[in-house]
Amino acid sequence: MANVEVVRINIGDVIPNAGKNEVDWIISAWEGANKFLNDVVFRVENPCDPALREYQLSLDATDLIETLKNAQQHSGSFAAFLKESRTVNGDTSATLTVTVKTETSSLESYTLYHCVGVFLQQLMLAMNIALPGSCQILEAKYEGKDASSFEPPEFESMVFTNGWLSAFNADWPILKPLKFADVWAWLTERKTSETDTAISMVNKVMFCLLELAQQTQVNKLTNALLVSHMLELFGKMEDDVNHHLLRERIIIILGNPSDKADSFNELYRMKHSLIRSEQPVRRPAMIYHDADDEVLQQLEMHNSPIEQALAIVIALLQDLVINKSASYQYREQVVRA
């Protein structure tokens, strides 16, 4: 007889900061996830022993999709709705419902919430690779058996949104919406959910993305180390990093960057100055909800190399998904003319 448990994730802030052009795409991405994630096989490493456990998981995101549609209908864009909700009590909350089934093992609380937590991580990765900036889970709480003893993972969408906008503004790299089902199938093939210690290149990048998304303060200088590390994993920089060689390898895959997007030197100057403790340390930013857009843009400008580098990371992941590949192999050839 199958063991079945239902866990609800009550989320206080699910609406990402997006303009009119992205709203329909985001709603469509969630609708695709809601349709696809129905009794999918999901394998997770058991936290109590090294054995893999297999479950059938279903997601009901109907309430979340309704919240997004209401925000669109009210304000046209999520960005406008979020701005208005600071003065008018706009509803940014929603509930996700996850149903977990298993035929072979009991669903103890620790195992159950570990499974649901890893599922939420994989959902966030799949959504933000399919459409950067589409998934945000903040101020979340579990509702279910023994729920008070566990906390769901939380993810900020802004870092992915900034990467998407950076690519759009600089005309490089090319990012485009992918089908959620294709990205989920690719992550399943990579066995991302099946390990808590990443060995493969792709899963190392996935875990770095999780670390990046779980930092709610986007302007952390340590993000420069994370994004440069991800680029080096793609570029197979096992020994001393030559960022000029890394740049050449990325260009082979994604094409030549525009002048605006060519910030490799700036990113690595930032990284090296961090390592040598030469990077100036900024006072943590004050938040002014009524600040002019121009002021907010100036506050974010210092972080542009990180956002551009993240756009490259997402573009490389999308390229691997499209080509159903796991990594890149670089070969040098010499021909005497």
N, C-alpha and C positions, 0 to 999 in steps of 0.2 A: 504493500500500500504506500502511495506517495506521501511524503511529508511536504506540507505547504505552509509557508509563512508569508504574511503581507507586511511590508514596511513602508510607511509614508515618510517622506522628507518634506517638512514644512520649511519653505525658503522665504526669507524676508525680502530679498532683493534679487530678482531674476532678470530684470530688464537691462540689457547691455546698452551702452551709449552708442547709438547708431543713427545715421541720417535717413532721409526719405528713400534714398537709392538702395539702402541695404535692408530696410524693414521687411519687404516682401520676401527677400532671400532668406532672412533669418527665420521667419514664420514657416516658410516652405521647408527649411532644413529640419526644424523641429517636427513638422508633420511627417517628414520622411523617416525620422528616427522613431516616432511614435508608431508608425505603420510597420516598420521593419522589426523592431524589438519585441517580438511576440513569440514566446517559448523558444528563444535562441539558446543554443548550448553554450555554456560559459564555464570555463575551467579556471580554478583558482588554487594556488598553493595554500594548503591548510596551515594556519598560523601555529597550530599545536604540534604538528609533525611534518616531515618533508613530503608527504604524499599529496598528489593532486586530487582535488574533489571536483566532480562534474555536477552542474546544476542546469535547470531550465529556468531562464529568467524572462519576465515580461515587464515592459514599462508602460505605464499609463501617464502620458504627459498632457492629457486633455485640459486640465485646469491651467497648466502653464501656458499652453497655446492660447487659451481664452484670455488670459491676462495680457499677453502680447498683442492680441487682436484688439482688445479694449483700449490699450495705450495708443495703438495706431489710429483707431477710430476717433479717439479723443483729441490727439495732438498732431497726427500726420507722421511724426517721426518719434523715435524713442528718445532722442536727445532733447527735443522740445518737451516731451512728457516729463522727463526727469527734472528738467529745469523748473517746470510748473509745479511738480510735486514737492519742491522745497518750500513753497509758500502755501499751496493747496494740498491737502492730504490725499495725494494720488496713490492708488494701490499698486505697489511693486512686488507684492507677495504672490506665491503660488505653491501648489503641492504636487510633488511627483510621487507616484505609487509604484513600488517594485514588488512583484510577486516572485517568490523563490520556491522552486520545486526540486526535490531530490528523491531518487528511488532507493539509494543504497545506504544513506547515512542519516542520522538524526541531525536536526538543525538546532544545535546548542547556540546560545545567544552570542558567544564570542565568535564562533564560526559564521553565524548568520550575518552579523554586522560587518565582519571583515569582508565577506563576499559582496555585500551591498556597497561597501566603501570602495572596493576595487572596481566594481561595476560603474560607480559614479565617476571614478577617475578615467576609466576607459571611455565613458560617454563624453566627458569633457574633451578628451583628446580627439576623439572621432569628430565631434561637432566643430572644434576649432581648427582642425586640419581641413575638413570639408568646406567650412566657411569661417575664416578667422574672425573672432570677436562675437560669435553667435551664442556662446554658452557662458552663463555666469551663475554661480551658486554662492550666495553670501547670506549670512545670518540664518544658517540652516540648523534645524533640529530634527532628530528622529522621532517618530511616533510608532510604537509597536511594543512587542514583548521586551521587557527590560531595557527600554529605549533610553531611560535616564542615565544609564551607565556608559553610553557611547555617544560620540560626536561625529557627524558626517564631515567629510573633507569639504573645504570651501575654496572656490576659484574665482579670481578676478578676470574679467574679459578684456580689460582696458589694454593690457600689454599686447594682446593679439589684434585688437582694433587698431592700435597705433602702428603695428607692423603692416597691417593691411593698408592703412592710409598712407604710410611711408612709401610703399610700393606704388600705390596709385599716383601720388604726387610726383614721384621721381621717374615714373614710367619704366621701372625695373625693380625687381624681377616681375614677371607676369604671374599674377595670382588669379585664380578663377574658382567659382563654386564647383565642388565635386558632389557626387551622390553620396549621401550618408552611408548607404548599404555597401558601397565599394570600399569606403575607408574602413568601416567596421570589419569587413571580410579581410582586408589587408592586415589590420591589427591582429585579428584572430590567427591569421597565417604566421605572423611574426611571434605568436605566443606571448604577447605583452602581458596578459593577465595571469599567466601561469608561473610567474616568478616574482620574488620580492628582491632579488639581486640581479641586476642587468649584466649580461655578459656580451651579448651581440651589440653591434654598433647602433642599430635602430632602437633597441630598448634602452640603451644608455641615453640616447637623445630624448626618448619618451619620458624617462624619469627626470631628466633636466627640465623638460617642459612642465612637468608636474610641479617641480620645485619653483619654477618661475611663476606659474599661475597661482600658486598658493601664497605668494608674497603680495599682500594688498597694497603695499607702498611701491608703486611702479618705479620711482626714480632712485632706487637703490643702486649704488655704484657696483655692488657685487654682481648685478645683472650682467655687467660687461664681461666678467669672468665666465658666467654661465653660457652666454650666447657665443663667445669666442671658443669655448670648449666644444660646443655643439658643432660649430663650423669645422673645427679641427678633426672631430670624429668623422664627419662627411669626407673631409679631404685626406684622410688616412695619414695624419701628421703624428706618427708614433714617436719620432725622435724630436730633436730640437725643431721648434716651429719656425718655418720660413713663410711669413705671411704673404710674400710675393708669389711663392709657389702655390700657396693655398688659393690666392686670388685667381691665378691662371687655371687651376683645376676647376674652380667654380664657374669661371667663364666658359670653359669647355661644355659644361652642362647647361647653363642658363643663358649663355650669350653675353655679349659685352654690356657692362653697366652704363647707364647714362652718367653724365658728369655729376648730376645731383646725387646719384646713388652710390658713387664710388668713394666709400668712406672707410675702406679697409685700413688705410694708414692711420686715420683718426681713432678707429676702434682699438688698434693695437698699441697706439701711443697711450690711450686710456688704460688698457690692460697692464702694460709694463709699468706705468707710473703707479698703479695700484699695488703691484707686486713690490715695487721699490719704496712704497710709502711716500711717493712724491705728489700724489693726486690731492688737490685741495679738498677739504671736507666742508660740505655745505651744511648750514643750519637746516634742520628738518622744516619742510615747507609749511607755511601757514595756509589754511584753507579759507578762501573767501568765496562764498557761493554767488555773490553778486559781482564778481570781478569781470571786467570786460574780456571778450574773447581774445583781443590782442595781447592782454597781459598774460592770460593763461597760455597762449602759444609761446610767448617769450620764456615762461617758466619751464616749458617742456623742450625747448630747443637744444639744451645741453645734452639731452638724452637721445638725440636723433641717430647717432651711430649705432646705438643699441637697438633701436627700433628697425633701422635698415638691416642690421644683421639678422634680427629675428624674422624679417620678411624673407631673407634668403633661406633661412632654416625651413620656413613653411613651404617655400617654393620647391626646395629639394625634396621635402617629404611628399608634396603633391606629385612631383615627378616620379618618385618611387612607386606611389600608389597607382598612378596612371599606367606605368610600365610593369606593374606587378613584380617589383624587384625589392631586394633587401639591402643592397649596398652598392657602392661604386668600386670598380677596379680601374686603376690607372696604369697604363703601359707606355713606356717611352720607346720610340723607334728612331734609329739613326740610319739614314740612307746617304751613301756617298754619291754625289752628282758627277 
